[in-house]
Amino acid sequence: WYQRRVREAVVSTQSTGNAGIAKALADAASKVCPEAMMCIISNPVNSTVPIASEVYKANGVFDPRRLFGVTTLDVVRANTFISELKGTPVTQTQCPVIGGHAGVTILPLLSQVEPSCTFGDEERAALTTRIQNAGTEVVEAKAGGGSATLSMAYAGARFAFALLQAMNGAKNVVECSYVESDVTDMQFFSTPLLLGPNGVEQNLGMGTLIDFEQEALEKMKPELTGSIEKGIKFANQ
């Protein structure tokens, strides 16, 4: 039965792409292994996570602690770019990235970088834009020959390993992820999360934003809200 559902998910790509895959696999997982941690990395994450959420809800097994949109690539890119710019060790540089996982919905909180760094207004704006558009930068660098692959694999592995460690009792495991949230008025939102044996142990929120970040948060709302609504509509049609 499960193999049949997977085949149906693959066939669905002919008409609905990743959205169809997310919907079919979420339906299968919700019936076969409803308590498993579901980590979705397939774009558009801003919509595929709401799709999975609706499917789990329809099947009566939704647990918001166990559904994740993997946005770790944005964090990895932010840490790397900051390290290059400021000369900090990349393995020790930590920048929370909130919001969603596409374009202007990606918001690196440069005011909260550890170790603390100072950014001028123009520098902050340029770096934020670069982090938001890093995927396009990769495509252009490859001259149309592909998109991010190794970095995406690394980011996915990093999040999966962190979640596995937390599930096995490791303490103070924190990663950013796109989850159902009440931190803002958007139903799904990425923030730093404290992970534990049952998934999300605590949503750590987004802290205090500077004016630049608050303005960027307001700017992302129409696009992120629209993507969430599209996902919910697709799941229920």
Steps between C-alpha positions, in 0.01 A plus 500: 500500500776742596692429178183568304460836672859589421447413133190721499710781648755467223233492230347815648806699392368495145229748593580653837876471556632514853162602638351172386793304641468674837127431513523133405796419722344683795185294450701177498714596800202618702344156461809279530718689749301795640743562785809524279683831468415644158773728367411665170777648288322499161421844366291702524542430873277800575214299344599133529506511880145641521394231251636225724342663804156498341535134399599398854209700641255339258620158614470598867866453595656847475763578764659842435808396697586239235467690172796706379589707198877475461634854457851419622656592165412865567678480836806332346521767232457781750772360726736454204449847355537667839817303569648606166405862556601537863779245534327297770549120513218354292452209742441745783288752310128469572232715336132420557293517182125546538195516276474268202726337243475711186612848397379782723345252746856408608606736779846460656513671839840661465441694822509167688810343346736320736776594547362853483582695181439859399339576164453836330161574348611437140701195603201351683266560208742353246576193710131434567426516128790267421376241750147526361620457141779248562317229309491718190869579549580128485291446186672790328844374606419163344381678184174312499668166561321434827415639841633454852565131563788436740405791727137385501609148593719635778218718637252213493745270676579763761133539593432126497801425720400777744147361525628144549734615775213677677276195463773293666522728802757765406430830675498858373465403134380810314430533128287735294208338322173592329214371715141576594544793734328770702808724514348728232162530331627267226395139557841358407827670583865409549672587827763336722355190665615304801475136391429203724390134495156593367612756245444865581551544873482880497464767236764757594339776297684774316623722781517878468523626142669821391308739273651356180393149597153608610447671164619187318260291708208716393617488137501120491150454638297519175725252317531252786130517585415446134725195477346350813150556365593339167628194682188466712276544196694238303481249784123534523408491132 
